[in-house]
Amino acid sequence: RRRRDAADAVAELAARVDGIVVMGNTVDDEVVRGIATGGVPVVLLAREPMPGVDTIRTRNRSTAVELTAHLVAHGHRDLAFLGDPAGSPDVAGRYTGFATALRAAGLPVPEPVPCDLDLAAGEKAATALLGVRRPDAIVCANDEMALGVHLAAEAAGLRVPDDLAVTGWDDVLAARFAGLTTVAQPMRELGASAARWLHRRIQERTADPAGSTDTVRRAARRRVLPTRLVVRRSCGTHPHPGGNS
């Protein structure tokens, strides 16, 4: 979530460092553009590309389509999405894929349930949702949120996956112990690539300081890293003969 003072804090930081990685919607495009045109190398992480700025992202929409289609294949027809597409480009892509798969199956597309990306927020949002209706499955924008949904389901007397299917995103270590169906992201490669690209841009600026202020016109690098559906027990047993969980 974007802090109110984030723009000033990032601008101040950019004035004291050789380069900066900006993740998600930490600050708006105007702030990023101002830093880049000022000559400070910038790499965007998990954010929509901007002209002249290097960007590294992971695949969201297509894998979310695959995840949602998997739930539909289990026979789930009433699905909910926890997460705030307006707060994160990654979450926006995941919701878009979720909606795309439901439309392809001829199913209604629910509005997302806004929720911060942490366990407590997931538990609170799921508790409120389950107090109104009980969907067949809840698709969560990340694993922490999904683990919070597990707690809310338990408190409501529901069993995962018998009464409620739950999925996450990220494949954190806790997701493996919880048997959570999720999406694995190459987090180490994502961070390492951002660091390498930023280091390279800093070297380029050092080698050609006279041209460093013209960053918005340079050829920007773009990379989208693959993600992978990881199926575990939290989405239930596949109803078709010979199917997997």
Secondary structure, DSSP 4 states (H G I P E B T S, - for coil): ---TTHHHHHHHHHTTSS-EEEETTSS-HHHHHHHHHTT--EEEESS--BTTBEEEEE--HHHHHHHHHHHHHTT---EEEES-GGG-HHHHHHHHHHHHHHHHTT---PPPB---SSHHHHHHHHHHHHHH---SEEEESSHHHHHHHHHHHHHTT--TTTT-EEE-SB--HHHHHHT-BEEE--HHHHHHHHHHHHHHHHHHHHH-GGGGGGGGGSPPPEEEE--EEE--GGG---SSTT---
